């Protein structure tokens, strides 16, 4: 079987038999025998021969809907002489399954493929961000793997000691995947502009927020690379929205539930764009866990709620905002030239203090990448690191 993930190579199959439209397989695992039953249809669907999988892409080329059902009603001939599972079906088709591959995919397992992507971890008090040198990250290997792991776990990670000539953010993004474009383009330049169409392009202080809450699918990971930060002021501010939302749940369950259940309007409009969505401030998954926070006071549109909900919603919104401003949940950081922050825009709020553009230059380059591509980069980097160590 072609498999990008590693699996055990020393778990031979010692016996296999047919019963109730399944193949019962026994492995020798240390001093014990472990067993699992695989339905015939599952085995035929997972045949990896060149007739069933494309020899280059390894995608399925067989269509089980076109399979003659009769071949699943007769026990195939079974061969485990070499420690792996060989099946010759009644229609003459031959399948071979690696013993270790089958063992990893035993049907009764909770997780057939253990994920290397870490679960979100809310920031603790005095949170310290993971830091990696730019050159070490670009070299790949363990340094990149640790940085990507931290970004997935904490929603936040820093690159440091990089060049500041411009365009470095493109090189970092290229290690992950394509830049996601928005109505502001692909890569964007953050500095004070004469005619801004967004508060980010001014010298104003920016309240903590998540970007593009007016989109049905806001961008996932935002990267901000500092080219210059010599002006007075302009310190960056970050906060973990998951930690803030959970604090609200503990302190004021009614306010938490209201922000998780009541959708409001968010909108961005200029001469070229008019993007609107109606969504809740706090998003929960099926297990009632916080998976997203949408908080942006600039993009909050007219509040359209039934009269009886207006003041309770405001009370809940202000309760969240008050916790958000607490030093307990903030990370203040003055970016230096050659430093880059990457953070999960669906979770981590960001802002800055005001600055005086007359006292020096402040210039950041930014872009977004999809979280799917960050997870992909994590898996590929882990695979490459494992292959290099073998």
Secondary structure, DSSP 8 states (H G I E B T S, - for coil): ---SS---S---EEEEEEETTEEEEEEEETTEEEEEEEEHHHHHHT--STTTB-TTT--B---GGGS-GGGGSS--EEE-TTSSEEEE-TTS-EEEE-HHHHHHT-TT-S-SS---S-------TT----EEEHHHHHT-HHHHHHHHHHHHHHSEEEEES---SS-HHHHHHHTT--B--BTTBSSEEES--TT-SSGGGSSS-EEEE-TTTTSTT--SEEEEEEEEE-SEE--EEEEEHHHHHHHHHHH-HHHHHHHHH--EEEEEE-SS-EEEEEE-SEEE-TTS-EEEE---TTTB------HHHHHHHHHHHHHHHHHHTSGGGEEEE---TT-EEEEETTTEEEEE--EEGGGS-EEEEEEEE-HHHHHHHHHHHHHHHHHHH-
